[in-house]
Amino acid sequence: MKIVTGIAILLMAGLRMYGQELYVFTEPASNMPSKSISAKYSTKLLRSLHTDKIEQRHTPEIMLGLSKKWMVHGAASFSDMYSDRLRWESVRLYAKYRFLSLDDVHQHFRIAAFSEISHIRNRVYYDELSLEGDQSGVQGGVVITQLWDKLAVSSTLSYLQVLSEKPTIIGGGEDPYPYRSFNYSLSAGYLLLPRSYTSYKQTNLNIYTELLGQQTLDKRHFYVDLAPAVQLIFNSNAKLNLGYRFQLNSDMHRMAERSWLVSFEYVFLNAL
């Protein structure tokens, strides 16, 4: 029993120590604790540029820490963004493999590769490409993360290919929507509180800023967004996020130029 308790405390310490790279809008190269299960629920709120209504998307998600190198996510989404009522709209599967880890005292450098696939029931309406519920498709890329004590910086580079059925063009002509994109992000997180640790039950306060961008490769449209966020971690295994994302520049036909994201996640340590 003492051995099991000791392992759990070490896992909690790991989650606490690397809390500042648990980004709100992107994934770091680090994985969740090995042999753990995480349950997450996210809500995205925005005011549509086209209907002027507040629209919502809800995403329940299960994450598995298979080992220190492998983790997988499974998610579904429900929204009223493409209909007049809240309904099921998508399922998504994500996998990440951390293949490089250079660890030192209070710092590490890590690189991971990831892939993602989604299936949706919505039709394509916008230039912006996203697998969160907007298009069916596949995505693959790499994540690079550097931690220095209380500061963590991470970058993601990926390629996205839409697999959604193309709409029928009356009278023929060129498809108006892009189907391929290059995506990139630069994220920074800082552990603000506590100043020093005395117990794993202490509440963490992390602050984040994330730069999120996309360049479509066939229609040549782009956007660049900025997304500040705050995060509270309770008892080293419960996480509450609040983020605000807004457009810096774009020439895309988008659903919205700004949105809010609220999510809660609970990690069941050593559950596997």
ABEGO torsion letter per residue (X at the ends): XAAAAAAAAAAAAAAAAAAAABBAABBBABBBBBGBBBBBBBBBBBBBAAAGBBBBBBBBBBBBBABAABBBBBBBBBBAAABABBBBABBBBBBBBBABBBBBBGBBBBBBBBBBBBBBABBBABABBBAAGABBEBBBBBBBBBBBEABBBBBBBBBBBBABBBBBBBGEEBBABBABBBBBBBBBBBBAOBABBABAABBBBBBBBBBBBBBBAAAGBBBBBBBBBBBBBBGGABBBBBBBBBBABBABBBABABBBBBBBBBBBBGAX
